[in-house]
């Protein structure tokens, strides 16, 4: 089967249907673009054809460009990218002009895009080149240009067309934030022209083709006297828009995301010239972005690797382990969140707590989320009742009979968890997979309290559960493959991204993020300006500075983790200097945002006012402040070296999981593609040199791991050495 086919009916309407074989979603390839071009040529040259409908045979229109095309273009260098993009512009411009006489602006054949469902990336850029876009009324469909989220920007005319169609200000959320809309919202915003009942989609598209006039077929930017909505940058109304957009982009990206800057430049420069010249400008900026290693790393981690993990790249061979009935023990914040995402995914849930009041409160958490969804028009009353009907809130462990997975989410204390395990085992049969939602406690130790350690596993959710996409699955020493497969299938059901790691204190995510927090606190004790610490982190792409993140997660939690870690490590414990700061704040009652006091000061509503000036009184600022680069190196290397050690020790067995987990789990500089991608960008040799300097100044915690030193000597990269292969533990 070819990607595009064409049939012409008795009324002279040619329907070009997109249907990529063996894929659930259409994606565009170079070959498909060529075929589309040939079919359009054929229809335009046929006097019997009055117009064209472009649609899909699948439930959705398209998911975007085949990323293998982008990879091949990049491999050919800048000229190959530019030439490839300009060829796409040529095809889409042909659709847009459709045989029109450039002098009279008449004689074009109408071309309409009929979207049955989701249309993303090139799946919207192609329709934007058509004369009209009609979408089926499908609330689940998503329409938009999400390229910015994976480190590129719409480079097949989407940037130029949308900014000229809506104006720079109105187009900004869709271009700079990758905002996606359902069909009705897309129509309200001006992205598309009509929304019709699904069964009427093709009939309405054909009707429009047969009734279209010459005036309907001239795009605004091809008409004489066109003016950009909201004003061009040199106009009085347009100038503030572009200045504001520039400030907004820099404020959100801190200058480390090349795609956002390039997109804004393409819109600005393109608005000053004729449309066809603007397309060339867009192509040049797109080429520049694709040649930037950041875009390669982001595409690889946030699209290719993420998708591979979600599809079970590291799933053990085992029969389907989908969860039909889930038990959740503990109806606090984490347990309630797990119950909600599971019930929302169609899984029956038994939610247990020690009192009925606590269990009901846990179920009410789901009701609160659903109520917010109803206010936004995203959830119906029927949907709310359906989800809540799947949750049984109770104190009775006997209700666990028949569950096939149990997630324990009680207080982070081995003795408390062990007591819960005994109650679980008394209520269920052997063979039931039991998981502990723990963020720090070794799974092998917790499994010792069970009679079935082979069926015991860790499933570490991140808070808030309904919003955080990463789930860390921890294999204990005795955990068997069936339990891992069960956990992976469950995570897929609730539509989150899993990584699988081997057991160790703090696992992977917390193992890497705790040193980041500690390094920030350690610098406070050294007299480094707290604002320098926080802004250095943000300027290198971290979403939160270490001090703010400690406040958000709570200082008393940090104290608890520090005490438990010191008890476990004894004389090897390395963070006494950090504890002095942390414990002092806790003794002052400054526990973070929840107490409206921590490293930051807060108002009565809990909103941050700024860094607390009491820090400087306790820890006077050193007269010789470090450079921005030195602070950034300390903050970044405190994380990436732990990631390398985790790989070296077999805790992490796949660098793809290391990169995806870092970005989704704690927000490690997404522009970099993750810690391993970042090390590949700067090179192992450069990383080792920085480690030597940091070690000389600040101690052995920055000593380069043997694996990194070996790779530096051999001139290797992580993706060159390990690629997408799982490493033996």
Beta strands, then each sheet from edge to edge (+ up, - down):
strand 1: 4-8
strand 2: 13-18
strand 3: 27-28
strand 4: 51-56
strand 5: 64-65
strand 6: 110-115
strand 7: 119-120
strand 8: 132-136
strand 9: 143-144
strand 10: 180-181
strand 11: 194-196
strand 12: 325-329
strand 13: 348-352
strand 14: 391-394
strand 15: 405-408
strand 16: 433-436
strand 17: 456-461
strand 18: 470-475
strand 19: 497-502
strand 20: 600-602
strand 21: 608-611
sheet 1: 1+ 2- 4- 6- 8- 11-
sheet 2: 3+ 5+
sheet 3: 7+ 9+ 10-
sheet 4: 14+ 13+ 12+ 15+ 16+ 17+ 18- 19-
sheet 5: 20+ 21-
end
